[in-house]
Amino acid sequence: MVEISLLEYLAMKMNCEYLSDLRCGPLHRKRLRYLISEKCGYEAGDAAEWVEVCRYLTGEEKKTGQEAYERLLQFCEEEIPSGSVEK
């Protein structure tokens, strides 16, 4: 059986060809928030995986998985500044 990381799982569920595609624009952020909160939930990964996903998507280091999870939900709600290079 092949196991994948939470980060890889999210990319797969978001139909991303590459992991970097997870750094997505406003419409994709809403979909990512739905996936994280409604489909996965905090229980989908361990604390270290949530910290890794948070660091990858936001560039921020959180101490606990719960902090990282909550920051990801917040990140998905934030406006993307105009002129941003995000898709």
PEZI-V370083 format. One record per residue. RES is the residue in one small letter. PSI is psi in degrees with one decimal (NA if undefined). NEAR is the number of other C-alpha atoms within 12 Angstrom. Layout:
# PEZI-V370083
{{RES/PSI/NEAR} {RES/PSI/NEAR}}
This chain:
# PEZI-V370083
{{m/134.9/3} {v/129.2/5} {e/143.3/8} {i/157.7/14} {s/164.4/19} {l/-40.3/30} {l/-46.0/34} {e/-39.0/24} {y/-46.0/27} {l/-42.5/37} {a/-42.5/28} {m/-46.8/20} {k/-25.5/24} {m/4.9/28} {n/39.0/19} {c/132.1/19} {e/-36.1/15} {y/153.4/17} {l/-38.7/22} {s/-20.0/21} {d/-15.0/25} {l/-23.3/34} {r/78.5/33} {c/171.3/31} {g/-175.5/26} {p/-41.3/23} {l/-38.6/20} {h/-30.8/28} {r/-38.4/31} {k/-41.0/25} {r/-40.8/24} {l/-40.6/37} {r/-43.6/31} {y/-45.2/22} {l/-45.9/26} {i/-46.2/35} {s/-41.6/23} {e/-39.1/15} {k/-40.1/17} {c/-62.2/21} {g/165.7/23} {y/-31.3/28} {e/-11.5/17} {a/-23.0/24} {g/165.5/25} {d/172.9/21} {a/-43.2/22} {a/-36.0/24} {e/-40.5/29} {w/-38.2/37} {v/-42.4/30} {e/-45.2/28} {v/-43.4/40} {c/-45.8/34} {r/-41.7/25} {y/-43.5/26} {l/-34.5/32} {t/-19.1/26} {g/7.3/16} {e/142.0/20} {e/120.6/21} {k/150.5/24} {k/-32.8/19} {t/159.0/21} {g/-38.5/26} {q/-41.8/24} {e/-42.6/24} {a/-44.0/32} {y/-47.9/38} {e/-38.3/26} {r/-38.3/30} {l/-41.9/37} {l/-42.9/29} {q/-45.0/22} {f/-40.6/30} {c/-19.0/30} {e/-15.7/20} {e/148.7/19} {e/143.6/18} {i/125.1/20} {p/143.2/11} {s/146.4/10} {g/3.4/9} {s/152.5/12} {v/1.1/12} {e/153.4/19} {k/NA/17}}
